[in-house]
């Protein structure tokens, strides 16, 4: 599975693709729509765990 995150109209969006074969076409479609901050990862769980760790270590 390949996970894609991007910004569109000021909002962060996510999509999970089951096959790497579709990534290039999907990303090109995002670029054509003017999307920014496109990030492709293979391990969304690691990213979520890192976000939680950062949140938990922020001083209040």
Secondary structure, DSSP 8 states (H G I E B T S, - for coil): -EEEEEEETTEEEEEEES-GGGHHHHHHHHHHTT-EEEEEES-HHHHHHHHHHHHHHS--
